[in-house]
Amino acid sequence: MRPLHIALAALVAAVWGVNFVVIEVGLGHFPPLLFSALRFLVAALPAVFFVGRPKVAWKWIVGVGLTLGVAKFGLLFIGMDRGMPAGLSSLVLQVQAVFTALFAAVALGERPGRVRVLGMVVALAGIGVAAVDEGTGGPVFAFVLVIAAAACWGVSNVLTRKAAPADSLNFMVWVSTVPVLPLLGLSLVFEGWDRDAAALAALDWSGAGIIVYVAWITTVFGFGVWGYLLRQHPASSVAPFTLLVPVFGMSSAALLLGESVSPLRWCAAALLVGGVALTSLAGTRRGRTTAPEPEPRSAPAPAPAPEQGLMAAVEGVEADTGPGRESPASRVV
């Protein structure tokens, strides 16, 4: 990768890491479900009028919109609102790579190799250490909600693999249109009209800036740049930069929010990041199907790209399998 592209990849990782601090601050302005709805509303409008028509079937857009937008972000925002620290959230959410690999094995017939299985075990050990650390002084239920958010992210990754969007930005903008109404409806039911109305009536420049950051900077800018990098370089060269997200998330939370990082949390970070690296960058093997189609001997099937990634949240691979081509992938936080 050229130095400029390395800098862009690091910048996107920093934007996605700092995003957790911005979410933490934003939860002081908005109820969590309303906040998530506003994030997707602003991410979709007016961008949806400039990215062109959807390039994949609506069933994939709706499926990813519900699992990623409603389930993953709804659970994440509620978990952080219930007391899950921003830095720890940025770290724990990375277990989505393990969930993605597990769900891909079931739904796509991808059999993880020994290195990937080892990575899953190491990452889960990191989650266990983080759970012990959080259990001694933090809300365990909020921790569980963020783990559930990571599982929902894994489901959305598998759906995105099936969709295989050729244009990641187009896909993400259209996905952002799906969660708005469900999240608004859930907010009215569980958070109440009075609380939502009071938050919107109190909207100031600080609140507006937070919405712009999580919608346009994190989603549109971050996702657009990430998609550009994936078109210029193999996914295996770009994907490792997502491992910097929890580094930026934990450090920015410590600097800007005063969050302390205990020795146990550093141990959890080392285990989880190392395990995610092994899980993401190791190869997979395709399982046999019940009735495999014959293939020419001169055209072996291409290997799938890594499943791991932030952000962001979403991954598409194997949309283009021509000779010498790398499968596209995308991620978002």
C-alpha positions in Angstrom: 0.0 0.0 0.0 1.2 3.5 -0.7 1.9 5.8 2.2 -1.2 7.9 1.4 -3.4 4.9 1.5 -1.9 3.6 4.7 -2.6 7.0 6.2 -6.2 6.9 5.0 -6.7 3.4 6.5 -5.3 4.6 9.8 -7.5 7.7 9.7 -10.7 5.6 9.1 -9.7 3.3 12.1 -9.2 6.4 14.2 -12.6 7.8 13.1 -14.3 4.5 14.0 -12.5 4.3 17.3 -13.3 7.8 18.4 -16.9 7.1 17.3 -17.5 5.2 20.6 -16.6 8.3 22.6 -18.9 10.4 20.5 -21.7 7.8 21.1 -21.1 8.0 24.8 -21.4 11.8 24.7 -24.5 11.6 22.4 -26.3 9.3 24.9 -26.4 12.3 27.2 -28.4 14.2 24.6 -30.7 11.5 23.2 -32.4 8.2 24.4 -30.5 5.3 22.8 -33.1 4.1 20.3 -33.9 7.6 19.2 -30.2 8.3 18.9 -29.7 5.2 16.7 -32.7 6.2 14.5 -31.4 9.7 14.0 -28.0 8.3 13.1 -29.4 6.2 10.2 -31.8 8.9 9.1 -29.0 11.5 8.6 -26.8 8.8 7.1 -29.4 8.0 4.5 -30.6 11.5 3.7 -29.7 13.1 1.4 -27.1 10.6 0.4 -29.7 8.1 -0.9 -30.5 10.6 -3.7 -26.9 10.6 -5.0 -25.7 7.0 -4.8 -28.1 5.6 -7.4 -30.5 2.8 -7.3 -29.8 -0.3 -5.1 -27.4 -2.8 -6.8 -28.5 -5.8 -4.8 -31.9 -7.4 -4.1 -34.1 -5.7 -1.5 -34.2 -8.8 0.7 -30.5 -8.4 1.4 -30.9 -4.7 2.1 -33.8 -5.3 4.5 -32.1 -8.2 6.2 -28.9 -6.3 6.8 -30.8 -3.2 7.8 -32.7 -5.1 10.5 -29.9 -7.2 11.9 -27.2 -4.4 11.7 -29.2 -1.2 12.1 -32.0 -2.3 14.5 -30.5 -5.2 16.4 -26.8 -4.5 16.5 -26.8 -0.7 16.9 -29.9 -0.8 19.1 -28.3 -3.3 21.5 -25.0 -1.4 21.4 -26.5 2.0 22.2 -28.7 0.5 25.0 -25.7 -1.3 26.5 -23.6 1.9 26.5 -26.6 3.8 27.9 -26.8 1.2 30.7 -23.2 1.8 31.7 -20.9 -0.1 29.3 -17.8 2.1 29.0 -17.0 3.4 25.5 -13.4 2.0 25.4 -14.5 -1.4 26.6 -17.4 -1.4 24.1 -15.0 -0.7 21.2 -12.9 -3.7 22.3 -15.7 -6.2 23.2 -17.5 -5.6 19.9 -14.6 -7.1 18.0 -15.8 -10.6 19.1 -18.1 -10.2 16.1 -15.3 -11.7 14.1 -15.8 -15.0 16.0 -19.5 -14.9 15.6 -19.1 -14.2 11.9 -16.8 -17.2 11.5 -19.2 -19.5 13.4 -22.3 -18.4 11.5 -20.4 -18.6 8.2 -19.5 -22.2 9.0 -23.2 -23.0 9.6 -24.8 -21.0 6.8 -22.1 -20.9 4.1 -20.3 -24.2 4.7 -17.0 -22.6 5.5 -15.0 -24.9 7.7 -12.5 -22.9 9.8 -8.9 -24.2 9.8 -6.9 -24.9 12.9 -5.4 -21.4 13.0 -8.8 -19.8 12.8 -10.2 -22.1 15.5 -7.2 -21.2 17.7 -8.0 -17.5 17.1 -11.6 -18.0 18.2 -10.4 -19.7 21.4 -8.0 -16.9 22.1 -10.6 -14.2 21.4 -13.1 -15.9 23.6 -10.5 -16.1 26.4 -10.1 -12.3 26.0 -13.9 -11.8 26.4 -13.8 -14.0 29.5 -11.0 -11.8 31.0 -13.0 -8.7 30.1 -16.1 -10.1 31.7 -14.2 -10.9 34.9 -12.8 -7.3 34.9 -16.2 -5.8 34.2 -18.0 -8.0 36.7 -15.9 -6.6 39.5 -17.1 -3.1 39.0 -19.4 -2.6 36.1 -22.9 -3.5 34.9 -22.9 -7.1 33.7 -26.2 -6.8 31.9 -24.8 -3.9 29.8 -21.8 -6.1 29.0 -24.1 -8.9 27.8 -26.0 -6.5 25.6 -22.8 -5.5 23.8 -21.9 -9.2 23.3 -25.4 -9.7 21.8 -24.8 -6.7 19.6 -21.6 -8.4 18.3 -23.6 -11.6 17.6 -26.1 -9.6 15.6 -23.3 -8.0 13.7 -22.0 -11.5 12.8 -25.4 -12.4 11.4 -25.4 -9.2 9.3 -21.9 -10.0 8.0 -23.0 -13.4 6.7 -26.1 -11.8 5.0 -23.8 -9.2 3.4 -21.5 -12.0 2.2 -24.6 -13.6 0.5 -25.5 -10.2 -1.0 -22.0 -9.5 -2.2 -22.5 -5.8 -3.0 -20.3 -4.5 -5.7 -20.6 -0.9 -4.4 -20.2 -0.8 -0.7 -21.1 2.8 -0.2 -24.3 2.4 -2.3 -25.2 -0.7 -0.2 -24.6 1.0 3.2 -26.6 4.1 2.3 -29.6 2.0 1.2 -29.2 -0.2 4.3 -29.4 2.9 6.4 -32.9 3.6 5.1 -34.3 0.4 6.7 -33.7 0.9 10.5 -35.2 4.4 10.7 -38.9 3.6 11.1 -38.4 0.4 13.2 -36.1 2.3 15.6 -38.4 5.3 15.9 -41.3 2.9 16.6 -39.3 1.1 19.3 -38.3 4.4 20.8 -41.8 5.6 21.1 -42.9 2.3 22.7 -40.0 1.9 25.2 -38.6 5.4 25.6 -41.8 7.3 25.3 -43.1 10.2 23.3 -42.4 12.7 26.1 -38.7 11.7 26.4 -38.2 11.7 22.6 -39.9 15.1 22.2 -37.9 16.6 25.1 -34.6 15.4 23.5 -35.5 16.8 20.1 -36.7 20.1 21.6 -33.4 20.5 23.4 -31.4 19.8 20.3 -28.4 22.2 20.1 -25.3 22.6 18.1 -23.5 20.0 20.2 -26.2 17.4 19.6 -26.4 18.2 15.9 -22.6 17.9 15.6 -22.7 14.5 17.3 -25.4 13.3 14.8 -23.3 14.6 11.9 -20.2 12.8 13.2 -21.9 9.4 13.7 -23.8 9.6 10.5 -21.7 11.4 7.9 -18.1 11.1 9.2 -18.3 7.6 10.6 -20.7 6.1 8.1 -20.5 8.0 4.8 -16.9 9.2 4.9 -15.5 6.2 6.7 -17.4 3.7 4.7 -16.7 5.5 1.4 -12.9 5.7 2.0 -12.9 2.0 3.2 -14.6 0.9 0.1 -12.2 2.9 -2.1 -9.2 1.2 -0.3 -10.7 -2.2 -0.8 -11.1 -1.5 -4.6 -7.4 -0.5 -4.7 -5.8 -3.2 -2.6 -6.4 -6.8 -1.6 -8.8 -7.2 1.4 -6.0 -9.0 3.2 -3.9 -5.8 3.1 -6.7 -3.5 4.2 -8.5 -5.6 6.8 -5.7 -5.6 9.5 -6.2 -1.9 10.0 -9.5 -2.6 11.7 -7.5 -4.0 14.6 -6.5 -0.4 15.3 -10.1 0.5 16.1 -10.2 -0.7 19.7 -6.7 0.9 20.2 -8.1 4.3 19.2 -11.4 3.6 21.1 -9.7 2.7 24.4 -7.1 5.5 24.2 -9.6 8.2 23.2 -11.9 7.1 26.0 -9.1 7.3 28.5 -8.0 10.7 27.2 -11.4 12.4 26.6 -13.6 10.6 29.1 -11.1 9.7 31.8 -11.9 6.0 31.6 -9.3 3.9 33.5 -7.8 0.9 31.9 -7.0 -1.8 34.4 -4.3 -4.5 33.9 -7.0 -7.1 33.4 -8.5 -5.0 30.6 -5.1 -4.6 28.9 -4.8 -8.4 29.1 -8.2 -8.8 27.6 -7.3 -6.4 24.9 -4.2 -8.3 24.0 -6.0 -11.6 23.9 -9.0 -10.3 22.0 -7.1 -8.4 19.3 -4.7 -11.3 18.9 -7.5 -13.8 18.6 -9.4 -11.6 16.1 -6.3 -11.2 14.0 -5.9 -15.0 13.8 -9.6 -15.5 13.2 -9.8 -12.9 10.5 -6.6 -13.4 8.6 -6.4 -17.2 8.6 -7.9 -19.1 5.7 -11.1 -21.0 5.5 -12.0 -24.2 3.7 -15.2 -24.7 1.8 -17.4 -27.5 3.0 -18.8 -30.0 0.5 -22.3 -29.4 -0.7 -24.9 -32.2 -1.3 -24.8 -31.8 -5.1 -21.6 -29.9 -6.2 -21.5 -28.5 -9.6 -18.6 -29.8 -11.8 -15.9 -27.2 -12.4 -13.3 -27.0 -15.1 -9.9 -28.4 -13.8 -8.2 -25.2 -15.0 -10.4 -22.9 -13.0 -10.1 -23.6 -9.2 -12.5 -21.8 -6.9 -11.1 -18.6 -5.4 -10.5 -18.5 -1.6 -12.9 -16.2 0.3 -11.7 -12.9 1.8 -11.5 -12.5 5.6 -14.7 -12.1 7.5 -13.4 -9.8 10.2 -14.0 -6.1 10.3 -15.5 -3.2 12.1 -17.2 -0.9 11.3 -19.2 0.1 10.4 -20.6 -2.8 9.9 -20.9 -4.8 7.2 -19.0 -7.1 4.9 -19.4 -8.2 1.3 -17.1 -10.7 -0.4 -16.9 -12.8 -3.5 -18.8 -10.4 -5.7 -16.1 -10.6 -8.4 -14.3 -13.8 -8.9 -12.4 -13.2 -12.1 -8.8 -14.3 -12.5 -6.4 -12.2 -10.5 -9.2 -10.3 -8.8 -9.6 -9.9 -5.0 -13.0 -10.3 -3.5 -14.5 -7.0 -2.1 -15.3 -6.6 1.5 -16.6 -3.7 3.6 -17.1 -2.8 7.3 -18.6 -0.1 9.3 -19.1 1.0 12.9 
